[in-house]
Each structure stands twice: as C-alpha cells, then as structure tokens.
C-alpha cells in the first residue's frame, strides 16, 4: 500500500509540473514543452539509475523515478504532437522532433547517470 501511495503522490507532482511547463509561453510549431519535460525526465532517470554509486532510499527512488518521472514525461503527447505536425505538413519538423528527442534524451540519461557518480 505504501508503494502505491508513493507512486500516486509522485505521479501527481509530475503531472502538475508537466502542466505548468505546458503553460509557458512557447510560440512555435516545435512542441518545446513536451520536449523539455521528456529530456528532464531522462536526466532524472539517469541520475536515479546511478543508485549503485549513490545510495538513494528505495522509497525515494520509487517516488521520483516511477511517480514524478512517470507523471512528468509523456510518450502519448509526444506521439500526438508528431501526428499534429504531420497533419500540418510539417514533416521535417516532426523528423527533427523525433530525432532530437531520442538523441538528446539518451545524452540526458547518460549525463544524469554520470552526474550521479559525483554524489
């Protein structure tokens, strides 16, 4: 039961953070808000994955990794936004969005992991 509560609370925090980022005044065809939260989530997961180096309480890791990052990041919005870009015939923007999300997301994960090694 405790684990469910941790994930529930963390997911709520992550979802609120994602909502707040989505309200920032980005005026462009590129879906920057979703890109930002997904890259940030990748960094956080990488940091938390370095748990063999830094000692993070398993409850805190569950709260942050599964809860907050699960609520913060969003694959469904990523896919939906790519569909919207394609329907607006912004195919190159969609390819750039997909490519940057994967490449920078991976590097954010690695950076987070390596940052965790310093703690």
C-alpha positions as CSV (number, residue, x, y, z in Angstrom):
1,X,0.0,0.0,0.0
2,X,2.9,2.4,0.8
3,X,4.3,1.9,-2.6
4,X,1.0,2.8,-4.3
5,X,0.8,6.0,-2.3
6,X,4.4,6.9,-3.2
7,X,3.7,6.4,-6.9
8,X,0.3,8.2,-6.6
9,X,1.8,11.3,-4.9
10,X,4.8,11.4,-7.2
11,X,2.7,11.0,-10.3
12,X,0.5,13.9,-9.2
13,X,3.6,16.1,-8.6
14,X,5.0,15.1,-12.0
15,X,1.7,15.7,-13.8
16,X,1.3,19.2,-12.2
17,X,4.9,20.0,-13.2
18,X,4.2,18.9,-16.8
19,X,1.0,21.0,-16.9
20,X,2.9,24.1,-15.6
21,X,5.6,23.7,-18.3
22,X,2.9,23.3,-20.9
23,X,1.6,26.8,-19.9
24,X,4.9,28.5,-20.6
25,X,4.6,31.0,-23.5
26,X,6.3,29.0,-26.3
27,X,5.1,30.3,-29.6
28,X,6.4,28.0,-32.2
29,X,5.5,24.9,-34.3
30,X,8.0,22.8,-32.3
31,X,6.4,21.2,-29.3
32,X,9.0,22.5,-26.9
33,X,7.1,21.9,-23.6
34,X,6.9,18.1,-24.1
35,X,10.5,18.1,-25.4
36,X,11.6,19.8,-22.2
37,X,9.8,17.5,-19.8
38,X,10.9,14.4,-21.6
39,X,14.6,15.5,-21.6
40,X,14.4,16.5,-18.0
41,X,12.8,13.1,-17.1
42,X,15.5,11.3,-19.0
43,X,18.1,13.2,-16.9
44,X,16.4,12.4,-13.6
45,X,16.0,8.7,-14.5
46,X,19.7,8.6,-15.4
47,X,20.6,10.2,-12.1
48,X,18.5,7.8,-10.1
49,X,19.8,4.8,-12.1
50,X,23.3,5.5,-10.7
51,X,21.9,4.1,-7.4
52,X,24.8,1.6,-7.3
53,X,27.1,4.6,-6.8
54,X,24.9,6.9,-4.8
55,X,22.7,5.5,-2.1
56,X,19.1,6.5,-2.6
57,X,16.4,5.2,-0.4
58,X,14.2,2.8,-2.4
59,X,11.1,4.7,-1.3
60,X,12.5,8.0,-2.6
61,X,13.6,6.3,-5.8
62,X,10.1,4.9,-6.3
63,X,8.5,8.2,-5.6
64,X,10.8,10.1,-8.0
65,X,11.5,7.5,-10.8
66,X,8.1,5.9,-11.2
67,X,5.9,8.6,-9.7
68,X,7.3,12.0,-10.6
69,X,9.1,11.0,-13.8
70,X,6.1,8.9,-14.9
71,X,3.8,11.9,-14.4
72,X,6.2,14.4,-15.8
73,X,7.2,12.6,-19.0
74,X,4.7,11.8,-21.7
75,X,5.0,9.4,-24.6
76,X,1.4,9.8,-25.7
77,X,1.7,13.6,-26.0
78,X,5.0,13.1,-27.9
79,X,3.2,10.8,-30.4
80,X,0.1,13.0,-30.7
81,X,2.2,16.1,-31.3
82,X,4.1,14.3,-34.1
83,X,0.7,13.4,-35.6
84,X,-0.3,17.0,-35.5
85,X,2.9,18.2,-37.1
86,X,2.4,15.7,-39.9
87,X,-1.2,16.7,-40.4
88,X,0.0,20.3,-40.8
89,X,2.5,19.0,-43.3
90,X,5.4,19.9,-41.0
91,X,7.1,16.6,-41.8
92,X,10.7,17.9,-41.4
93,X,9.8,19.4,-38.0
94,X,8.4,16.0,-37.0
95,X,11.6,14.2,-38.0
96,X,13.7,16.8,-36.2
97,X,11.5,16.5,-33.1
98,X,11.7,12.7,-33.1
99,X,15.4,12.7,-33.7
100,X,16.3,15.3,-31.1
101,X,14.0,13.7,-28.5
102,X,15.8,10.4,-28.9
103,X,19.3,11.6,-29.2
104,X,19.2,14.4,-26.6
105,X,17.1,12.2,-24.3
106,X,19.7,9.5,-24.4
107,X,22.5,12.0,-23.7
108,X,20.5,13.5,-20.9
109,X,20.1,9.9,-19.4
110,X,23.9,9.4,-19.7
111,X,24.6,12.9,-18.2
112,X,22.2,12.2,-15.3
113,X,23.9,8.8,-14.7
114,X,27.4,10.4,-14.7
115,X,26.2,13.3,-12.6
116,X,25.0,10.8,-10.0
117,X,28.5,9.4,-9.8
118,X,29.7,12.6,-8.2
119,X,27.4,12.2,-5.2
